[in-house]
């Protein structure tokens, strides 16, 4: 299964993601979840970014918080609402919201 997971909270316990075993995992950071892309915990990236996944961050939510492309980790792709629709219809079979 190809699964896209929307992460909307910064205080996410990655245990839920550990139980998922998709063949392809996409993590879409939205709302306060965008802080996973930018904030460093004790000088290291968010533990979420250690997952074997494709990472995306919603550009509008990032900019709403005063952040931009220079603030995010290199392995995260900035996307628009239209890009999310394309991902859901073309890349991933199922979606989940955490």
N, C-alpha and C positions, 0 to 999 in steps of 0.2 A: 504494500500500500504506500502511496505517496501522500504525505500528511503535511499540511501547513498549520502551524500553531501560532495564534495571535497571543502575544504577551503584553498585557496592559498595566502591569504593576511592577514596581521595582523590588518589592519584597516578595519575590517568587521563590518558592522552595523547588529546587530542580528535581526532587524525588519523583514528581509526577512525570516529568520528561524522561527520567531513567526507566520508567516502566513501559514506555512506548517503544516499539521496535519496528518502525516503518522502514521500508527499503530506501526511501528518500524523505528527509525531514527539512522543512523550511520554517524558520522562526521569524515572524513578522513582529517587530517591536512597534507598538502604538501607545498612545496616551503616555502615562508615566513609565511605561516599559522602555521608552527610548533612553532612559538613563542607563540601562544596561550597556548601551552602545558607547557611552561617554564617561561615566564616573568610574574612577579607579578605586578599588577596595584595597587599602594598604599598599598601594603602588602596583597592584596586579589587576588585570581585567576582571570583570564580573564572571563568576563561575559559570554562568549561562553560556558565555562565549567559548567555553571549553568543549561544548557539545559538537558532535560531528553533524553539522547542519549547514544549510545555506542561510545566511542572515540578511534581513532586510529591515530598514527603519523608515517609517513614514515621515517624509520630508515636512509636511505641514505640522505634525506634532513636535518635531524637533525644533522647527523655527518658532513655534508658539512659545517654547521654553527658552528662547534666546540663543539657541545653538545652531550650528551649521555643519557643513561637510568637513571642515578642518577639525571639528571636535570629536569625530567618531573614529572608531577603530577601522583599520584598513580592510578588514575582511567583511565589512558590512556595506551593503548596497543601499543607497538612498532611493526611495521609490515614491511615486504619487498614488493617489486613489485609483487612477486608471490602471497603473501597474499592478495594484493589488487584484483588481478584477481580472487582468490578464493572467496572473499567477494562479488564481483560483480556477479559472476555466481551462488553462493550457498546461499547467505544470503539476498541480496537486489534485488528487482525487477526493480527499476529505479535508475538512478544516475543524479546528478545535480552538477554544478560547480559554486562556488561563489568566 
